[in-house]
Amino acid sequence: MSDSIRADMSLHPEKYINKVITIKGMERLKSRAVRHPQYVGINHNKQPEECIWYQGEQ
């Protein structure tokens, strides 16, 4: 995540509510947490209802 996006998210959180972001990580733990998550970007093609953890999951 760039510093400018991080600052904009902090200053204008209302712009990002109900937006879908894509993250990647090393693995998913048994707790379902993502190990070492990294922000990839905003996904403008999906609605929150369409989000999945991994292919085949909801």
N, CA, C and O atoms as CSV, one atom per row, in Angstrom:
chain,resi,resn,atom,element,x,y,z
A,1,MET,N,N,0.857,-1.168,0.000
A,1,MET,CA,C,0.000,0.000,0.000
A,1,MET,C,C,0.903,1.230,0.000
A,1,MET,O,O,1.832,1.335,0.800
A,2,SER,N,N,0.620,2.132,-0.886
A,2,SER,CA,C,1.431,3.345,-0.947
A,2,SER,C,C,1.066,4.278,0.203
A,2,SER,O,O,-0.017,4.182,0.780
A,3,ASP,N,N,1.978,5.170,0.519
A,3,ASP,CA,C,1.736,6.150,1.581
A,3,ASP,C,C,0.554,7.050,1.249
A,3,ASP,O,O,-0.191,7.444,2.147
A,4,SER,N,N,0.370,7.380,-0.023
A,4,SER,CA,C,-0.739,8.263,-0.395
A,4,SER,C,C,-2.099,7.573,-0.198
A,4,SER,O,O,-3.055,8.210,0.245
A,5,ILE,N,N,-2.189,6.274,-0.526
A,5,ILE,CA,C,-3.442,5.542,-0.301
A,5,ILE,C,C,-3.698,5.400,1.197
A,5,ILE,O,O,-4.825,5.588,1.655
A,6,ARG,N,N,-2.673,5.074,1.951
A,6,ARG,CA,C,-2.820,4.934,3.402
A,6,ARG,C,C,-3.300,6.248,4.018
A,6,ARG,O,O,-4.190,6.244,4.868
A,7,ALA,N,N,-2.720,7.362,3.597
A,7,ALA,CA,C,-3.122,8.666,4.124
A,7,ALA,C,C,-4.562,8.992,3.728
A,7,ALA,O,O,-5.329,9.501,4.545
A,8,ASP,N,N,-4.930,8.704,2.480
A,8,ASP,CA,C,-6.291,8.986,2.032
A,8,ASP,C,C,-7.304,8.131,2.789
A,8,ASP,O,O,-8.378,8.617,3.146
A,9,MET,N,N,-6.976,6.869,3.037
A,9,MET,CA,C,-7.870,6.008,3.812
A,9,MET,C,C,-8.048,6.532,5.233
A,9,MET,O,O,-9.137,6.447,5.801
A,10,SER,N,N,-6.984,7.068,5.799
A,10,SER,CA,C,-7.061,7.614,7.157
A,10,SER,C,C,-7.852,8.912,7.204
A,10,SER,O,O,-8.624,9.141,8.135
A,11,LEU,N,N,-7.661,9.756,6.205
A,11,LEU,CA,C,-8.333,11.058,6.187
A,11,LEU,C,C,-9.776,10.985,5.706
A,11,LEU,O,O,-10.609,11.786,6.131
A,12,HIS,N,N,-10.082,10.037,4.828
A,12,HIS,CA,C,-11.420,9.936,4.222
A,12,HIS,C,C,-11.937,8.493,4.272
A,12,HIS,O,O,-12.174,7.892,3.224
A,13,PRO,N,N,-12.114,7.931,5.467
A,13,PRO,CA,C,-12.539,6.519,5.537
A,13,PRO,C,C,-13.884,6.259,4.880
A,13,PRO,O,O,-14.141,5.141,4.435
A,14,GLU,N,N,-14.746,7.263,4.810
A,14,GLU,CA,C,-16.072,7.070,4.205
A,14,GLU,C,C,-15.975,6.686,2.730
A,14,GLU,O,O,-16.890,6.050,2.206
A,15,LYS,N,N,-14.898,7.054,2.054
A,15,LYS,CA,C,-14.717,6.697,0.639
A,15,LYS,C,C,-14.462,5.205,0.457
A,15,LYS,O,O,-14.663,4.667,-0.631
A,16,TYR,N,N,-14.022,4.537,1.520
A,16,TYR,CA,C,-13.590,3.149,1.405
A,16,TYR,C,C,-14.532,2.156,2.061
A,16,TYR,O,O,-14.326,0.947,1.953
A,17,ILE,N,N,-15.562,2.643,2.739
A,17,ILE,CA,C,-16.529,1.751,3.363
A,17,ILE,C,C,-17.311,1.033,2.262
A,17,ILE,O,O,-17.744,1.655,1.293
A,18,ASN,N,N,-17.483,-0.258,2.418
A,18,ASN,CA,C,-18.168,-1.145,1.460
A,18,ASN,C,C,-17.403,-1.320,0.153
A,18,ASN,O,O,-17.987,-1.723,-0.853
A,19,LYS,N,N,-16.121,-1.027,0.152
A,19,LYS,CA,C,-15.272,-1.317,-1.005
A,19,LYS,C,C,-14.584,-2.647,-0.772
A,19,LYS,O,O,-14.332,-3.026,0.372
A,20,VAL,N,N,-14.282,-3.349,-1.832
A,20,VAL,CA,C,-13.613,-4.644,-1.749
A,20,VAL,C,C,-12.134,-4.437,-2.050
A,20,VAL,O,O,-11.772,-3.818,-3.051
A,21,ILE,N,N,-11.280,-4.965,-1.168
A,21,ILE,CA,C,-9.851,-4.928,-1.447
A,21,ILE,C,C,-9.353,-6.350,-1.634
A,21,ILE,O,O,-9.950,-7.305,-1.138
A,22,THR,N,N,-8.272,-6.470,-2.343
A,22,THR,CA,C,-7.626,-7.766,-2.533
A,22,THR,C,C,-6.364,-7.769,-1.693
A,22,THR,O,O,-5.601,-6.804,-1.689
A,23,ILE,N,N,-6.154,-8.877,-0.975
A,23,ILE,CA,C,-4.926,-9.048,-0.211
A,23,ILE,C,C,-4.284,-10.362,-0.624
A,23,ILE,O,O,-4.935,-11.241,-1.189
A,24,LYS,N,N,-3.011,-10.477,-0.335
A,24,LYS,CA,C,-2.325,-11.752,-0.504
A,24,LYS,C,C,-1.519,-11.990,0.762
A,24,LYS,O,O,-1.265,-11.061,1.529
A,25,GLY,N,N,-1.122,-13.220,0.976
A,25,GLY,CA,C,-0.355,-13.550,2.160
A,25,GLY,C,C,0.383,-14.849,1.975
A,25,GLY,O,O,0.240,-15.528,0.958
A,26,MET,N,N,1.177,-15.188,2.976
A,26,MET,CA,C,1.971,-16.414,2.911
A,26,MET,C,C,1.083,-17.661,2.961
A,26,MET,O,O,1.270,-18.601,2.188
A,27,GLU,N,N,0.117,-17.652,3.880
A,27,GLU,CA,C,-0.773,-18.796,4.045
A,27,GLU,C,C,-1.928,-18.374,4.929
A,27,GLU,O,O,-1.917,-17.288,5.508
A,28,ARG,N,N,-2.921,-19.234,5.028
A,28,ARG,CA,C,-4.012,-18.993,5.961
A,28,ARG,C,C,-3.822,-19.941,7.130
A,28,ARG,O,O,-3.617,-21.141,6.945
A,29,LEU,N,N,-3.892,-19.402,8.318
A,29,LEU,CA,C,-3.688,-20.182,9.527
A,29,LEU,C,C,-4.970,-20.927,9.907
A,29,LEU,O,O,-6.035,-20.667,9.349
A,30,LYS,N,N,-4.858,-21.849,10.856
A,30,LYS,CA,C,-6.037,-22.595,11.314
A,30,LYS,C,C,-7.108,-21.656,11.846
A,30,LYS,O,O,-8.298,-21.960,11.768
A,31,SER,N,N,-6.689,-20.516,12.386
A,31,SER,CA,C,-7.634,-19.519,12.903
A,31,SER,C,C,-8.332,-18.755,11.777
A,31,SER,O,O,-9.195,-17.918,12.039
A,32,ARG,N,N,-7.965,-19.039,10.532
A,32,ARG,CA,C,-8.464,-18.389,9.313
A,32,ARG,C,C,-7.822,-17.029,9.071
A,32,ARG,O,O,-8.160,-16.358,8.096
A,33,ALA,N,N,-6.907,-16.610,9.935
A,33,ALA,CA,C,-6.170,-15.371,9.720
A,33,ALA,C,C,-5.171,-15.586,8.581
A,33,ALA,O,O,-4.713,-16.706,8.356
A,34,VAL,N,N,-4.842,-14.530,7.878
A,34,VAL,CA,C,-3.863,-14.594,6.794
A,34,VAL,C,C,-2.494,-14.233,7.368
A,34,VAL,O,O,-2.327,-13.183,7.990
A,35,ARG,N,N,-1.535,-15.100,7.155
A,35,ARG,CA,C,-0.183,-14.866,7.660
A,35,ARG,C,C,0.541,-13.885,6.741
A,35,ARG,O,O,0.597,-14.091,5.529
A,36,HIS,N,N,1.084,-12.837,7.307
A,36,HIS,CA,C,1.795,-11.781,6.581
A,36,HIS,C,C,0.945,-11.189,5.452
A,36,HIS,O,O,1.350,-11.234,4.291
A,37,PRO,N,N,-0.226,-10.636,5.780
A,37,PRO,CA,C,-1.089,-10.081,4.723
A,37,PRO,C,C,-0.459,-8.868,4.045
A,37,PRO,O,O,0.227,-8.069,4.681
A,38,GLN,N,N,-0.703,-8.749,2.758
A,38,GLN,CA,C,-0.227,-7.611,1.974
A,38,GLN,C,C,-1.381,-7.076,1.135
A,38,GLN,O,O,-2.114,-7.837,0.503
A,39,TYR,N,N,-1.525,-5.777,1.141
A,39,TYR,CA,C,-2.548,-5.096,0.349
A,39,TYR,C,C,-2.161,-5.171,-1.120
A,39,TYR,O,O,-1.038,-4.823,-1.485
A,40,VAL,N,N,-3.082,-5.623,-1.965
A,40,VAL,CA,C,-2.846,-5.692,-3.408
A,40,VAL,C,C,-3.517,-4.513,-4.105
A,40,VAL,O,O,-2.912,-3.862,-4.956
A,41,GLY,N,N,-4.772,-4.242,-3.740
A,41,GLY,CA,C,-5.462,-3.114,-4.356
A,41,GLY,C,C,-6.961,-3.192,-4.145
A,41,GLY,O,O,-7.477,-4.146,-3.563
A,42,ILE,N,N,-7.645,-2.177,-4.625
A,42,ILE,CA,C,-9.094,-2.132,-4.559
A,42,ILE,C,C,-9.647,-2.869,-5.765
A,42,ILE,O,O,-9.186,-2.672,-6.890
A,43,ASN,N,N,-10.627,-3.711,-5.529
A,43,ASN,CA,C,-11.245,-4.482,-6.603
A,43,ASN,C,C,-12.582,-3.820,-6.940
A,43,ASN,O,O,-13.569,-4.006,-6.228
A,44,HIS,N,N,-12.609,-3.063,-8.004
A,44,HIS,CA,C,-13.807,-2.326,-8.408
A,44,HIS,C,C,-14.840,-3.211,-9.105
A,44,HIS,O,O,-15.959,-2.770,-9.364
A,45,ASN,N,N,-14.470,-4.458,-9.411
A,45,ASN,CA,C,-15.359,-5.357,-10.148
A,45,ASN,C,C,-16.197,-6.259,-9.256
A,45,ASN,O,O,-16.989,-7.049,-9.770
A,46,LYS,N,N,-16.052,-6.172,-7.944
A,46,LYS,CA,C,-16.776,-7.050,-7.035
A,46,LYS,C,C,-17.561,-6.254,-6.016
A,46,LYS,O,O,-17.194,-5.139,-5.643
A,47,GLN,N,N,-18.648,-6.856,-5.579
A,47,GLN,CA,C,-19.437,-6.338,-4.478
A,47,GLN,C,C,-19.044,-7.130,-3.221
A,47,GLN,O,O,-18.582,-8.265,-3.337
A,48,PRO,N,N,-19.219,-6.559,-2.036
A,48,PRO,CA,C,-18.847,-7.285,-0.808
A,48,PRO,C,C,-19.489,-8.669,-0.694
A,48,PRO,O,O,-18.880,-9.588,-0.146
A,49,GLU,N,N,-20.708,-8.824,-1.206
A,49,GLU,CA,C,-21.396,-10.112,-1.120
A,49,GLU,C,C,-20.707,-11.205,-1.933
A,49,GLU,O,O,-20.927,-12.390,-1.680
A,50,GLU,N,N,-19.892,-10.832,-2.888
A,50,GLU,CA,C,-19.226,-11.794,-3.768
A,50,GLU,C,C,-17.871,-12.257,-3.236
A,50,GLU,O,O,-17.205,-13.070,-3.877
A,51,CYS,N,N,-17.461,-11.761,-2.095
A,51,CYS,CA,C,-16.114,-12.039,-1.589
A,51,CYS,C,C,-15.957,-13.477,-1.125
A,51,CYS,O,O,-16.868,-14.059,-0.537
A,52,ILE,N,N,-14.782,-14.040,-1.399
A,52,ILE,CA,C,-14.436,-15.386,-0.967
A,52,ILE,C,C,-13.018,-15.364,-0.393
A,52,ILE,O,O,-12.215,-14.491,-0.724
A,53,TRP,N,N,-12.727,-16.334,0.469
A,53,TRP,CA,C,-11.363,-16.471,0.979
A,53,TRP,C,C,-10.462,-17.074,-0.097
A,53,TRP,O,O,-9.442,-16.503,-0.483
A,54,TYR,N,N,-10.880,-18.250,-0.564
A,54,TYR,CA,C,-10.137,-18.957,-1.581
A,54,TYR,C,C,-11.138,-19.506,-2.592
A,54,TYR,O,O,-12.330,-19.596,-2.298
A,55,GLN,N,N,-10.674,-19.861,-3.746
A,55,GLN,CA,C,-11.554,-20.418,-4.766
A,55,GLN,C,C,-12.333,-21.588,-4.193
A,55,GLN,O,O,-11.739,-22.477,-3.583
A,56,GLY,N,N,-13.640,-21.609,-4.372
A,56,GLY,CA,C,-14.473,-22.673,-3.862
A,56,GLY,C,C,-15.020,-22.410,-2.476
A,56,GLY,O,O,-15.835,-23.191,-1.985
A,57,GLU,N,N,-14.596,-21.331,-1.825
A,57,GLU,CA,C,-15.077,-20.997,-0.479
A,57,GLU,C,C,-15.903,-19.719,-0.517
A,57,GLU,O,O,-15.763,-18.901,-1.426
A,58,GLN,N,N,-16.755,-19.561,0.471
A,58,GLN,CA,C,-17.485,-18.299,0.631
A,58,GLN,C,C,-17.477,-17.891,2.066
A,58,GLN,O,O,-18.039,-16.853,2.416
